Amino acid sequence: MQLTFAQEKTISGTVTDEIGLPLPGTTVLLKGTSSGTSSDFDGNYSIKANTGQVLVFSFIGYTNQEVTVGSSNTINIVLQESTSSLEEVVVTAYGGVSTLRASAAAVSTVQAVILEDRANASAIQNLQGQVAGLNIATGTGQPGADSLIILRGPGSINGNIEPLFIVDGIAVDEDNFRSINPNDIATYSVLKDAAAANIYGNRAANGAIVITTKRGNFNEALKFQYTSTYGYNELQDQPFELMNTSEILNFQRTYDEGRGAGLTNSEIATIARQVNTSWTDIFFRKGTTSSHDLAITSGGENSSNYTSLQYFEQDGIFIGSEFQRFTIRNNFNGKSSDDKFNYSMNVSLGFSETNELDNAGSGNTFFNPFSAALQGLPYLSPFDADGSLTRDGGIQPGDITALLAAGATNFPYVLLNSISFNTDKEEEIKILASFNANWNFAENLTAGVQMGADLGTERRTEILHPESILGPFQSDFSVDAQFGGVQEEYYTRDFRFNIVNSIGYANTFGEVHDFDATAYFEYVKGHFDGFNFRQEGIDPRLVGTGAGLIAGRTTEEIDGETVNPYIPTVGRTDLNVGNLSIFGTLNYTYNNKYGFSASIRRDNSFRFVEENKWGTFYSVAARWNIDEESFMDNTAFNLLKLRASHGVSGNDRIGSGYYSSLDDTRELFGTGLSYNGSNGTFPNQRANVTLRWEETTQTNIGIDFGLWKNKFSGAIDVYEKTTDDLFQSDRISAINGQGTISSNIGSMVNKGIELDLKYTIIQNKDWNVSVFANGSYNKNEVEQLPPSTDGLVNLGGSTATGEGEPLGSFYLVRYAGVNPSNGNPLFYTADNQLTETLTDDDRVFTGKSIYPVWQGGFGASIRYKGFELSNQWSFVADIYRNNLDFADLEEGSQGSVENGRNRSVSLFNAWENIGDITHIPRINSSLGSVDYINQTDRYLEDASFLRLRNITLGYVLPRKFLENIPITGFRVYVQGENLLTFTKYRGWDPESNFRTTDRGQFPTPKIYTFGATINF
């Protein structure tokens, strides 16, 4: 008799796809056991096994492969793409996962690998154009700036309209991603409909975006990945055609105003030869972008670890704007040897510093640098006599005459001076921490706990230097005070905490009935506090230090009086919010063909009085996997799934901010001077104790499909989302001490359709060519307003809210052109007659809104052996915005020729003689640019655009060149962001954060980067 003993040995190898690219994250299991590992970044794996045991290799979207362990210690695997990606993992709420085949919800998942190493400072900006129905609007080129995110249209008039953001189970501030490393992110899951998002209750009335970060794998050797990028940023191509020195001087001479008045041709030619400044070239620059990323992964039998460090730095394209970030993250996973207890701890620390330019969008002459870049006069020289860039243009601090001369002509010098001297800096520390654990304590029963915390601290410092041109004007006593300048500092701390306890039951009956149910308890709390001060009067020798602040007790003699000109002002903020919730979910599947899910949730909000605190919200959903039916055999469909959902969610954020409108159900009183100078108390807010939840009802019908072995796949969704009991201001009698009160009145609806498509054109050993496209149409309509408004809320600007109209609709008098007999502007009356009289009575809804109707993106990916070329475009359409920048360039009102501003050459087409046919009124007419913007549609422009969001060319070095060195992978790439933009809009940038008007905004830059990734 012969005895044979199995001997355990280490099996290693590489997992690649059909074209030889590594498949990181491939699961390698010992068949019939729970032991396994995953391949690393380079597709390498290592596992202990006995001869004769079977290894099972699986990767999402690929066919599983089984291999029996033989005598060789090396097993290399080439996985074949499956006939469909039916087992694509779909991340759901509260850490749950499902598959595309089993999900009845409308969820779009973006694998972050396609977004890695992009040059945007904010991770959220990378999602633009990636998901149908998701609008991400940044609206500024300031590195690290926040974005406004809207999913399936705006869902409230005054309340919150942005989706909930979850990072590793932590509910985070939706307006702050600048201190998070985008390269740490593994997946973005956009939860769109009630079935997907309603489990989050009141926080997800506008949908949810669930972000998961990268993790290590069990039984993984220590691995390193280092990525470095470097590049530069520059201004987009601009549509403005500005007058040069000769043209503006001739323009001024024609109307006998400004420096050109009375000059001869020879004198104008002499000045034009001496100086012809493009102030855009002076204020804008080529900035640089650089980053360094190091990721470390490792894993043992029962634990795994992922650690990353990043340094990112980006100069803005406008002088004085900068952004720096340092982040460190550690994600630790552990489990018991029997796999019944699993836990994870995630900690992220980020520090960022932003030097930015305040007052972008402001109409203040001496504080908006972007207006100076556009409107500075070309005959002003930006250089001192020694050839260096001037810091003051020869203007002395406090010289009011030089400031205001000739319509404040010298304002570009003032702004150059402010950029050189002043400080506008923001520092942020961001800490995200979460702990998750699940215990399968009995058969079919699992208990879980999730805890998360988001701590953000911000310190903002603004210093207007006492020796700057504007420094002496900052005191209440202006230049008469000895010390000028002003320093303001703001410190805030925002701490948000949530804890979720759960217990779940899951079982399969009769092999065809799958059932699970889970009950949850959640507590959410937020604390915000802050401190600020403002000090007028700074010692110029000690600017930026506490010692430089002039003591408030200091006295001076001004105008014969002894005064204290330097008394500081201080302020403090302390706010708290909280919610308590109980909820449950249920899922049932029959034979993998039919599925049903439901959720119900009770939320308690601190914002409402006791009888209105609790809200009940729910969702139901069903799916039918039609392709599993026998009549679908031998068809082209790999997947054909019909799904439907319906549900109601709530919103308690009466204002848009997380800490806004906390006391609308309370009577508030203030103090002030009363009779005979005595102190008195008076009401300053009337309570509305009937305030309750704003409710959103959403119905969604969708189809997921895949054909021809998933060569063509996609999804179609149709939805209707109605918000009732809208938070609005209702008019009340002024006898109450106020004219309006917060109320629940009215409704608004969003209806739309979304389409997501992917098609693989070629796929073989050497080639992989695919294209994708997504798009959405959303129609928004305000259905009901408070009765006291008579169906119209017009606050006097260019937009108004009206029943039957989209939110953010422009409500203006229509511009009809120019009267050829006298050069005066013409307008249409409300009943379509022509008039020269501009009156608010002729305002009408234009059918144009600040929110887009169409949105989407498309692109292609081409891989040939080690080469890769990919591109991604994004677009929005049927979106409008007032263009005050261009209106100012065509300013031609009475006395405006000498207003110290350059002009567009289009003003040469202004009306001059009887019979002239033109669109520009005569110079020195009665109306100015602001009149046209606020009351007419003359400068209301189509801000639709198509933008090349990203293009990347890369090369992966073949592995045979790395066999004898410690490097296991090497990739180089070049990429560009925002390189091409197609638009009719005549402004700095068609992209915006859905604002009404553009005036001196920071445009989005082009970014070019070169990078390399090394694995070892």
C-alpha positions, 0 to 999 in steps of 0.5 A, spaced: 500 500 500 502 506 498 500 513 501 501 520 498 500 526 502 498 533 499 504 538 500 502 545 500 506 550 496 505 557 493 502 558 486 503 565 483 502 568 476 499 573 472 492 575 470 491 578 464 485 580 459 485 577 451 490 583 449 495 582 455 493 588 459 493 586 467 487 585 471 488 588 478 483 586 483 481 579 480 479 574 485 483 567 486 479 562 490 480 555 492 474 552 490 470 549 495 473 553 501 473 561 503 480 561 502 483 566 497 486 572 494 486 578 489 491 580 484 495 586 485 495 593 480 499 589 475 495 583 475 500 579 479 497 574 485 500 569 490 496 563 493 498 557 497 494 551 495 495 543 494 496 539 488 490 537 485 486 543 488 482 547 483 483 555 483 477 559 480 479 566 477 473 571 477 473 578 474 467 583 473 465 582 466 469 576 464 468 569 464 470 565 470 476 560 469 478 554 473 485 551 473 487 544 477 494 545 481 499 541 478 506 540 478 508 547 476 508 553 481 506 558 476 500 559 473 498 565 468 491 566 466 488 569 460 481 571 462 476 572 456 470 577 456 464 574 458 458 574 454 455 580 458 457 584 464 451 582 468 455 581 474 457 588 474 457 590 481 452 595 483 454 599 490 447 601 493 446 604 500 449 603 507 454 599 504 450 594 500 452 591 493 448 588 488 449 586 481 446 589 474 442 583 473 439 583 480 438 591 481 431 594 480 433 601 481 436 606 477 443 606 478 449 609 474 456 606 476 463 610 474 469 606 475 474 611 477 480 607 474 477 611 467 478 618 471 485 617 475 490 622 474 486 627 471 489 634 473 482 637 476 483 639 483 476 636 485 474 629 484 467 631 483 469 635 477 471 629 473 464 626 473 462 631 468 459 628 462 460 621 465 452 620 467 446 621 464 442 626 468 447 629 472 449 636 471 456 638 475 457 646 474 463 649 477 463 656 474 470 658 476 477 656 474 479 657 481 483 651 483 479 647 488 473 651 487 466 648 489 461 645 484 454 645 484 451 638 483 444 637 480 441 630 479 435 630 474 433 637 475 432 642 481 427 639 486 426 645 490 425 653 489 428 655 496 430 648 499 436 644 498 437 642 490 444 638 491 444 630 492 447 627 498 454 625 498 457 618 501 464 617 502 465 610 505 459 610 509 460 617 511 455 623 509 460 629 507 459 636 505 457 636 498 460 643 497 467 641 499 471 636 495 478 640 494 481 636 500 480 629 498 485 625 493 481 623 487 486 618 486 483 614 492 477 613 489 475 606 486 467 607 484 462 613 484 455 610 484 449 615 482 443 613 485 437 616 481 430 614 483 426 612 489 428 605 489 436 607 490 436 613 494 430 613 498 433 609 503 437 615 505 430 618 507 430 626 508 437 627 506 436 624 499 430 627 496 435 629 490 438 623 489 445 620 492 452 619 490 456 614 493 463 614 493 467 608 495 475 608 496 480 603 494 482 597 498 488 592 499 486 585 498 487 579 502 493 575 501 497 580 497 504 581 497 507 588 499 506 593 493 508 600 491 505 604 486 508 611 484 505 616 480 507 623 478 504 628 473 507 635 471 503 640 466 501 647 465 494 651 464 492 656 460 486 661 458 481 658 453 480 662 447 476 668 447 471 671 443 472 678 445 475 683 439 477 689 443 479 696 441 486 697 440 490 704 442 488 707 435 481 705 435 479 707 442 482 713 441 479 715 435 472 712 438 473 717 444 475 723 439 469 722 435 464 723 441 469 728 444 470 725 450 476 721 454 483 722 452 482 721 445 478 728 445 481 733 440 487 729 438 490 729 431 491 723 427 499 724 428 498 724 435 494 718 436 499 714 431 504 716 436 501 714 442 499 707 439 506 706 437 508 707 444 503 702 447 498 697 445 496 693 452 492 687 452 490 687 459 488 680 458 495 678 457 498 682 463 493 679 468 493 672 466 498 667 465 500 660 464 500 656 471 503 649 472 500 643 475 504 638 479 502 632 483 506 626 486 502 620 489 504 614 492 499 608 494 501 602 498 497 595 499 498 589 502 494 583 505 495 577 510 490 571 511 485 575 515 487 583 514 488 587 508 491 594 508 491 600 503 495 607 504 496 613 500 499 619 500 499 625 495 501 632 494 498 636 489 499 643 487 496 647 481 497 655 479 491 658 477 491 662 470 490 668 473 496 671 477 495 670 484 491 664 484 494 658 487 492 651 490 496 646 494 493 639 497 497 634 501 493 628 503 494 621 507 489 615 507 489 608 510 483 603 509 484 597 513 480 591 512 479 585 517 475 578 518 475 572 522 478 566 520 471 563 519 469 569 515 463 570 520 466 577 522 468 582 517 470 589 519 474 595 516 477 602 518 478 608 513 481 614 515 483 620 511 487 626 512 487 632 508 490 639 508 489 644 503 491 652 502 488 656 497 490 663 495 484 666 491 481 672 488 476 675 492 470 679 488 470 675 482 463 677 479 462 683 483 461 690 479 466 694 484 470 697 480 477 697 484 475 690 486 474 685 480 480 683 477 477 680 471 473 686 469 480 689 469 483 684 465 477 685 460 476 692 460 483 696 461 484 701 456 490 699 451 494 706 452 495 705 459 502 702 460 503 696 465 510 697 465 515 702 470 520 706 467 525 700 468 521 695 464 518 691 470 511 690 471 508 696 475 505 695 482 502 701 482 502 705 475 505 711 479 499 712 484 500 713 491 496 710 496 490 714 498 491 719 492 483 719 491 484 724 485 488 719 481 483 713 483 477 717 480 480 721 474 477 720 467 472 715 470 477 711 474 481 710 468 487 707 472 483 701 475 487 696 472 493 699 476 489 699 482 488 691 481 495 690 480 497 693 486 492 689 490 494 682 487 501 684 489 500 687 496 494 683 499 492 677 502 486 672 500 488 665 503 484 659 505 486 653 509 482 647 510 483 641 514 479 635 512 478 629 516 474 623 514 473 617 519 469 611 518 468 604 522 464 598 519 463 591 522 458 585 520 457 579 524 454 573 522 452 571 529 447 566 527 444 562 521 441 567 516 442 573 521 447 578 521 448 584 525 452 591 523 454 597 525 457 603 521 460 609 524 462 615 520 465 622 522 466 628 517 471 634 520 472 640 517 476 646 519 477 652 515 481 659 516 480 664 512 485 670 512 484 677 508 488 683 508 488 689 505 495 692 506 496 699 509 501 701 504 497 698 498 493 704 494 486 702 497 490 701 504 489 708 507 481 708 505 479 702 509 478 706 516 471 709 518 475 716 518 478 714 511 485 717 510 485 722 516 487 716 520 494 714 521 494 707 520 490 704 514 489 697 511 484 692 514 485 685 516 479 680 517 479 673 519 474 667 519 475 660 523 470 655 522 469 648 525 464 643 522 463 636 525 458 631 522 457 624 525 452 619 524 451 612 526 447 606 523 445 600 527 442 594 523 440 587 523 438 583 517 435 576 515 437 573 508 435 566 506 433 562 500 427 557 500 426 551 495 432 554 491 428 559 487 426 564 492 431 569 495 429 573 501 432 578 505 430 583 510 434 589 514 432 593 520 436 600 521 436 605 526 440 611 524 442 618 528 445 624 525 448 630 528 452 636 526 455 641 529 458 648 526 461 653 530 466 659 528 469 666 530 471 672 526 474 679 527 475 685 523 481 690 524 481 696 521 488 699 522 495 695 521 502 697 522 505 696 515 511 693 518 508 687 522 503 686 516 500 678 518 502 678 525 498 679 531 502 685 533 501 689 527 493 690 529 493 697 532 490 696 539 482 699 539 484 703 545 488 707 541 486 715 540 487 720 535 485 727 534 481 727 527 477 733 525 478 736 532 475 730 536 478 725 540 476 718 537 478 711 537 479 709 529 481 702 530 476 698 535 475 691 532 469 688 531 468 680 533 463 675 531 461 668 533 457 662 530 454 656 534 449 652 530 447 645 531 442 640 526 440 633 527 436 627 525 433 621 528 431 615 523 428 608 523 427 604 517 427 597 514 428 594 507 426 588 504 428 584 497 425 578 494 427 574 488 424 568 484 428 564 480 433 570 478 427 572 473 423 577 478 425 581 483 421 586 488 424 591 493 421 595 498 423 600 503 420 604 509 423 610 513 421 614 519 425 621 519 425 625 525 427 633 524 429 638 529 427 643 524 420 642 526 415 643 532 413 636 535 407 635 531 411 635 525 417 632 526 416 625 524 416 624 516 414 617 513 417 616 506 417 609 502 419 606 496 417 600 492 421 597 486 420 591 481 424 588 475 423 582 470 429 579 467 426 578 460 432 575 457 431 569 462 424 567 459 425 561 455 422 565 449 428 569 449 433 563 448 437 564 441 436 571 441 441 576 441 440 579 448 444 577 453 440 582 458 433 585 457 431 587 464 424 591 465 424 595 472 420 600 475 420 604 482 416 609 485 417 612 492 416 618 496 422 622 500 422 628 504 427 634 505 427 638 511 433 643 509 428 649 508 434 653 506 439 651 501 445 650 506 446 644 511 445 649 517 440 654 514 433 656 516 434 653 523 429 657 527 423 658 522 418 655 527 420 659 532 419 667 535 425 671 535 426 677 538 432 682 537 434 688 541 435 696 539 434 703 541 427 704 543 424 710 546 428 716 549 434 712 547 433 706 552 434 699 550 428 695 547 426 689 545 422 687 538 420 681 534 424 680 528 421 673 526 414 671 526 414 663 527 410 658 523 409 652 527 405 649 521 412 648 517 413 641 515 417 636 510 417 638 503 416 631 499 418 629 493 414 623 489 418 620 484 416 614 479 421 611 474 421 606 469 427 603 466 430 598 461 437 595 461 440 591 455 445 587 452 446 584 445 451 580 441 455 578 447 454 585 450 458 588 444 452 593 445 449 595 452 445 600 455 440 603 459 434 607 458 430 611 463 423 615 464 422 619 470 417 624 473 419 627 480 414 632 483 416 636 489 410 638 494 409 643 500 415 647 497 418 651 502 416 658 499 416 665 502 408 667 503 406 674 504 403 676 510 401 683 513 406 688 515 403 689 522 407 683 524 413 686 523 415 683 517 412 682 510 413 674 508 413 668 512 416 661 511 411 656 508 409 650 505 406 652 499 406 649 492 409 644 487 414 643 482 415 637 477 421 635 473 420 630 467 425 627 463 428 621 459 435 618 460 439 614 455 446 611 456 449 607 451 456 603 450 458 599 443 465 595 442 467 596 435 473 591 435 476 587 440 481 582 439 488 580 441 491 587 439 485 591 438 480 594 443 476 600 440 469 602 444 465 608 444 460 610 449 454 616 449 450 618 455 444 624 455 438 626 458 432 631 457 429 634 463 423 639 463 422 643 469 415 646 471 413 650 477 406 648 478 403 652 484 406 658 487 403 661 494 396 664 492 398 671 495 403 671 489 398 671 483 402 666 480 408 670 479 414 672 484 418 677 481 423 680 485 426 685 480 432 682 477 432 679 470 429 672 473 422 670 476 418 664 478 412 663 475 406 658 475 407 654 468 414 656 467 421 653 469 425 655 475 430 660 474 426 663 468 428 669 465 422 675 465 424 680 461 422 686 456 424 683 449 429 687 445 427 689 438 433 692 435 434 700 433 429 705 431 433 707 424 430 714 424 433 716 431 438 711 433 434 709 439 433 702 442 426 699 440 422 694 445 416 689 444 410 691 449 407 685 452 402 685 446 407 685 441 407 692 439 414 696 438 415 702 443 421 706 445 419 706 452 422 701 457 417 699 462 416 693 467 409 692 465 412 689 458 416 684 461 414 677 459 417 670 460 422 668 455 421 661 455 429 661 457 432 658 464 438 658 467 438 650 468 439 646 462 434 642 458 439 637 455 445 634 458 450 629 457 457 626 454 460 621 449 467 619 447 471 613 445 477 609 447 482 605 442 487 600 445 493 597 440 497 593 444 501 597 449 498 604 446 491 607 448 488 613 446 481 616 449 477 622 449 471 624 453 466 630 451 461 633 455 455 638 453 449 642 456 444 645 451 438 650 452 441 654 457 441 661 458 445 667 461 446 674 461 452 676 459 454 683 462 461 682 460 459 683 453 454 688 455 459 693 458 464 692 452 458 695 448 456 700 453 454 707 450 449 710 454 450 718 455 457 720 458 459 713 458 465 714 453 469 717 458 468 711 463 475 709 463 473 702 460 475 699 453 470 697 448 468 692 443 470 693 436 462 692 435 461 699 437 463 701 430 457 698 428 452 703 432 447 707 429 450 714 426 445 716 421 438 716 419 436 710 416 442 706 419 440 699 420 443 696 426 442 692 432 446 697 436 443 704 439 446 710 438 452 712 442 450 717 448 443 714 448 439 713 455 440 706 457 446 703 460 449 696 460 446 694 467 439 697 464 439 692 459 441 686 463 436 687 469 430 689 464 431 686 457 433 680 453 438 684 449 444 680 452 441 674 454 445 669 450 445 661 449 450 658 453 450 651 451 456 648 449 460 642 447 467 641 450 472 636 449 473 634 457 479 630 456 483 626 451 489 622 453 494 618 450 498 613 453 503 607 453 504 601 457 511 598 457 511 591 455 513 586 461 518 583 457 523 589 458 522 589 466 523 582 467 530 583 470 529 589 474 524 591 481 519 595 477 513 590 475 509 596 471 511 602 467 506 607 464 507 614 461 501 618 458 500 625 456 493 628 457 489 635 456 483 638 459 478 642 456 482 643 450 476 645 445 470 648 446 464 650 441 459 655 443 455 661 441 456 664 448 460 671 447 463 671 454 469 668 458 467 661 459 460 658 457 460 653 463 457 656 470 454 654 476 447 656 473 448 663 475 443 668 472 449 673 470 456 673 468 460 679 470 468 678 471 468 671 472 474 666 473 474 662 466 475 655 466 482 653 464 485 648 459 490 644 462 496 640 459 499 634 463 505 629 462 505 623 467 508 616 469 506 611 473 511 606 476 509 599 480 514 596 484 
